């Protein structure tokens, strides 16, 4: 006798028939068919392709991950308990000085300020080291860009001055440099002002013009009256001897020359030296004597 079946053609288990279940995937069980539609249609469920083994693997991976420990995200800056747990989980040092960071060769930075910034923001040591390395690289790139710009300006200034001065370029540049030194009291001051002037073509030309006027005696006795930064004893002696042997120097105004006479200077087209200028020149000569030791 044939088994009784329902309208779908499936055996009626209540009447002695045998029920068969549709199999899917490698598990032999159709996960999608076993779930309500609201679950089986969800993208997170569909990614398992109906295979219950895939679901099991995902669950075990999640359980293993959670078993490694969980860190509660602090609610705000005042959530001290959560921050303490966070610092412990990520090995954030308790004090700024406990960071042991290594700067790249040649890179200088404020270690105390940097480590305090890292500690205040709960940065782990490895991340802090990466940030420091990135900071060093950025500063190096900035310096390279600045150096390239300075070199480009130098080349542009050099080219322009050589074109304008021609064969006199080297001599004129030396005059400009000597003029700046003459107005500076120390080498440090000279270096500072030279850094400010840089490769500015206008500044270099002005210094050359002033220097040329000084050497020609057209600044009325100002020429050479400033000492410049300290000279060696031999340099001071050479300068002193030069002035002593030059009867036309401002130092000798009114004694060995008539540069203190306005009328005489106009008639002979030479620079007039006032009494204040002569006294300044005397002070300069006295400073040369001191430099000689």
C-alpha positions as CSV (number, residue, x, y, z in Angstrom):
1,X,0.0,0.0,0.0
2,X,1.3,3.5,-1.0
3,X,2.2,5.9,1.9
4,X,-0.2,8.7,2.5
5,X,1.2,12.1,1.4
6,X,0.2,15.7,2.1
7,X,-0.6,18.2,-0.7
8,X,3.0,19.0,-1.1
9,X,3.8,15.5,-1.9
10,X,5.8,14.9,1.3
11,X,5.2,11.7,3.4
12,X,2.9,12.1,6.3
13,X,5.0,11.1,9.3
14,X,1.9,10.8,11.3
15,X,0.8,8.0,9.0
16,X,4.0,6.0,9.0
17,X,5.8,7.9,6.3
18,X,9.5,9.1,6.5
19,X,10.2,12.8,6.5
20,X,13.2,14.0,4.4
21,X,15.1,17.3,5.0
22,X,16.8,19.3,2.2
23,X,20.6,19.4,2.8
24,X,22.8,22.4,2.0
25,X,26.5,23.2,2.1
26,X,29.2,20.9,3.6
27,X,27.4,20.8,7.0
28,X,24.4,19.0,5.7
29,X,22.1,21.6,7.3
30,X,20.5,24.6,5.6
31,X,21.0,27.4,8.1
32,X,18.9,29.8,6.0
33,X,15.9,27.5,5.9
34,X,16.0,26.9,9.7
35,X,15.8,30.6,10.5
36,X,12.9,33.0,10.4
37,X,12.8,35.3,7.4
38,X,13.7,38.3,9.4
39,X,17.0,36.7,10.4
40,X,17.8,34.7,7.2
41,X,17.6,37.8,5.1
42,X,20.0,39.8,7.2
43,X,23.4,40.5,5.4
44,X,25.3,39.3,8.5
45,X,23.6,35.9,8.2
46,X,23.7,35.6,4.4
47,X,27.5,35.8,4.4
48,X,27.6,32.3,5.9
49,X,26.0,30.9,2.7
50,X,23.6,28.7,4.7
51,X,26.4,26.7,6.1
52,X,26.1,26.2,9.9
53,X,29.9,25.4,10.1
54,X,30.7,28.9,8.9
55,X,28.5,30.3,11.6
56,X,30.3,28.1,14.2
57,X,33.8,29.3,13.0
58,X,32.7,32.9,13.3
59,X,31.4,32.4,16.8
60,X,34.5,30.7,18.0
61,X,36.7,33.4,16.5
62,X,34.7,36.1,18.3
63,X,34.8,34.1,21.6
64,X,38.6,33.8,21.3
65,X,39.0,37.5,20.6
66,X,36.9,38.4,23.6
67,X,38.8,36.0,25.8
68,X,41.9,38.0,25.2
69,X,40.6,40.8,27.3
70,X,38.3,43.8,26.7
71,X,39.1,47.5,27.2
72,X,36.3,49.9,28.1
73,X,36.4,53.1,26.1
74,X,36.6,56.0,28.6
75,X,33.5,58.2,28.5
76,X,35.5,61.5,28.8
77,X,38.7,62.9,30.2
78,X,37.5,62.5,33.8
79,X,36.7,58.8,33.5
80,X,39.7,57.9,35.6
81,X,38.9,54.3,36.2
82,X,38.5,53.6,32.5
83,X,41.6,55.5,31.7
84,X,43.6,53.6,34.3
85,X,42.5,50.3,32.7
86,X,43.2,51.7,29.2
87,X,46.8,52.7,30.2
88,X,47.4,49.3,31.8
89,X,46.1,47.4,28.7
90,X,48.3,49.4,26.3
91,X,51.3,49.7,28.6
92,X,51.1,53.5,28.7
93,X,53.8,54.8,31.2
94,X,52.6,56.3,34.4
95,X,55.0,59.3,34.1
96,X,56.4,61.2,31.1
97,X,60.0,60.4,32.1
98,X,59.2,56.7,31.9
99,X,59.0,56.9,28.1
100,X,62.3,55.6,26.6
101,X,62.4,57.1,23.2
102,X,65.3,57.3,20.7
103,X,65.6,60.3,18.4
104,X,67.1,59.9,14.9
105,X,70.7,61.0,14.5
106,X,71.1,64.8,14.3
107,X,67.5,65.5,15.4
108,X,67.1,67.7,18.4
109,X,63.8,68.2,20.2
110,X,62.3,69.1,23.6
111,X,62.2,65.6,25.2
112,X,60.4,66.7,28.4
113,X,57.6,68.6,26.4
114,X,57.2,65.7,23.9
115,X,56.9,62.9,26.5
116,X,54.5,65.0,28.6
117,X,52.3,65.5,25.5
118,X,52.4,61.7,24.9
119,X,51.5,60.9,28.5
120,X,48.7,63.5,28.7
121,X,47.1,61.9,25.6
122,X,47.6,58.3,26.8
123,X,49.9,57.3,23.9
124,X,51.6,53.9,24.0
125,X,55.4,53.9,23.8
126,X,55.5,52.2,20.4
127,X,53.1,54.7,19.0
128,X,55.0,57.6,20.6
129,X,58.2,56.4,19.0
130,X,56.5,56.3,15.6
131,X,55.2,59.8,16.1
132,X,58.7,61.0,17.1
133,X,60.2,59.4,14.0
134,X,57.5,61.0,11.8
135,X,58.2,64.4,13.4
136,X,61.9,64.1,12.7
137,X,61.2,63.1,9.1
138,X,58.9,66.1,8.6
139,X,61.4,68.5,10.1
140,X,64.1,67.1,7.9
141,X,62.0,67.5,4.8
142,X,61.2,71.1,5.8
143,X,64.9,71.8,6.2
144,X,65.7,70.3,2.8
145,X,63.1,72.6,1.3
146,X,64.5,75.6,3.0
147,X,68.1,74.7,2.1
148,X,67.0,74.3,-1.5
149,X,65.3,77.7,-1.5
150,X,68.4,79.4,0.0
151,X,70.6,77.7,-2.6
152,X,68.3,78.9,-5.4
153,X,68.4,82.4,-4.0
154,X,72.2,82.3,-3.7
155,X,72.6,81.2,-7.3
156,X,70.2,83.9,-8.5
157,X,72.0,86.6,-6.5
158,X,75.4,85.5,-7.5
159,X,74.4,85.4,-11.2
160,X,72.9,88.9,-11.0
161,X,75.9,90.4,-9.2
162,X,78.4,88.8,-11.6
163,X,76.5,90.1,-14.5
164,X,76.4,93.6,-13.0
165,X,79.9,93.7,-11.5
166,X,81.8,91.6,-14.0
167,X,85.4,91.0,-13.2
168,X,85.1,93.1,-10.0
169,X,82.6,90.6,-8.5
170,X,85.0,89.0,-6.0
171,X,86.5,92.3,-4.9
172,X,83.2,94.0,-4.5
173,X,81.8,91.1,-2.5
174,X,84.8,91.2,-0.2
175,X,84.3,94.9,0.3
176,X,80.6,94.3,1.3
177,X,81.6,91.5,3.8
178,X,84.4,93.7,5.3
179,X,82.0,96.6,5.7
180,X,79.5,94.5,7.6
181,X,82.3,93.2,9.9
182,X,83.5,96.8,10.5
183,X,80.1,97.7,11.9
184,X,79.8,94.6,14.2
185,X,81.3,94.4,17.6
186,X,81.5,90.6,17.8
187,X,81.6,87.6,15.4
188,X,78.3,86.5,16.8
189,X,76.7,89.8,15.9
190,X,78.2,89.5,12.4
191,X,76.9,86.0,11.9
192,X,73.4,87.1,13.1
193,X,73.2,90.1,10.8
194,X,74.6,88.1,7.9
195,X,71.9,85.5,8.5
196,X,69.2,88.2,8.3
197,X,70.7,89.7,5.2
198,X,71.2,86.3,3.6
199,X,71.5,86.6,-0.2
200,X,69.6,89.8,-0.5
201,X,71.1,91.5,-3.5
202,X,70.0,95.0,-2.4
203,X,71.6,94.7,1.0
204,X,74.9,93.4,-0.5
205,X,75.0,96.3,-2.9
206,X,74.4,98.8,-0.1
207,X,77.2,97.3,2.0
208,X,79.5,97.5,-1.0
209,X,78.6,101.1,-1.6
210,X,79.2,102.0,2.0
211,X,82.5,100.1,2.0
212,X,83.7,101.8,-1.1
213,X,82.9,105.2,0.3
214,X,84.8,104.4,3.5
215,X,87.9,103.3,1.6
216,X,87.8,106.5,-0.5
217,X,87.5,108.7,2.6
218,X,84.1,110.1,1.6
219,X,82.3,109.6,4.9
220,X,84.1,112.5,6.6
221,X,86.3,110.7,9.1
222,X,83.9,107.9,9.9
223,X,86.1,105.6,7.8
224,X,87.7,103.0,10.0
225,X,86.5,104.6,13.3
226,X,84.5,101.6,14.3
227,X,86.6,98.7,15.5
228,X,84.8,95.8,14.0
229,X,84.8,92.6,16.0
230,X,88.0,91.9,17.9
231,X,91.2,91.6,15.9
232,X,94.1,89.4,16.7
233,X,97.1,91.3,18.2
234,X,99.0,91.2,14.9
235,X,95.9,92.5,13.0
236,X,95.4,95.3,15.5
237,X,99.1,96.2,15.2
238,X,99.0,96.3,11.4
239,X,95.9,98.5,11.4
240,X,97.5,100.8,14.0
241,X,100.7,101.1,12.0
242,X,98.7,101.9,8.9
243,X,97.0,104.8,10.6
244,X,100.1,106.1,12.2
245,X,101.9,106.1,8.8
246,X,99.0,107.8,6.9
247,X,99.2,111.6,7.4
248,X,95.9,112.0,5.6
249,X,94.0,109.8,8.1
250,X,91.2,111.4,10.1
251,X,93.2,110.7,13.2
252,X,95.7,113.4,12.2
253,X,93.0,116.1,11.3
254,X,94.4,119.4,12.4
255,X,97.8,118.0,13.1
256,X,99.4,116.4,10.0
257,X,96.6,117.4,7.6
258,X,94.0,120.1,7.3
259,X,90.9,118.0,7.1
260,X,89.4,119.9,10.0
261,X,89.3,123.0,7.8
262,X,86.0,123.3,5.9
263,X,87.2,125.8,3.4
264,X,90.4,123.9,2.7
265,X,88.5,120.6,2.2
266,X,86.1,122.3,-0.3
267,X,89.0,123.8,-2.2
268,X,90.9,120.5,-2.4
269,X,87.8,118.3,-2.7
270,X,88.6,116.1,0.3
271,X,86.4,114.9,3.1
272,X,86.0,117.2,6.1
273,X,86.5,115.8,9.6
274,X,84.6,117.3,12.5
275,X,86.0,117.4,16.0
276,X,83.6,114.7,17.1
277,X,84.7,112.5,14.2
278,X,88.4,113.1,15.1
279,X,87.7,112.1,18.7
280,X,85.9,108.9,17.6
281,X,88.9,108.1,15.4
282,X,91.2,108.6,18.4
283,X,89.0,106.2,20.4
284,X,89.4,103.6,17.7
285,X,93.2,103.9,17.6
286,X,93.2,103.5,21.4
287,X,91.1,100.3,21.0
288,X,93.7,99.0,18.6
289,X,96.4,99.6,21.2
290,X,94.4,97.5,23.7
291,X,93.9,94.7,21.2
292,X,97.7,94.5,20.8
293,X,98.0,93.5,24.5
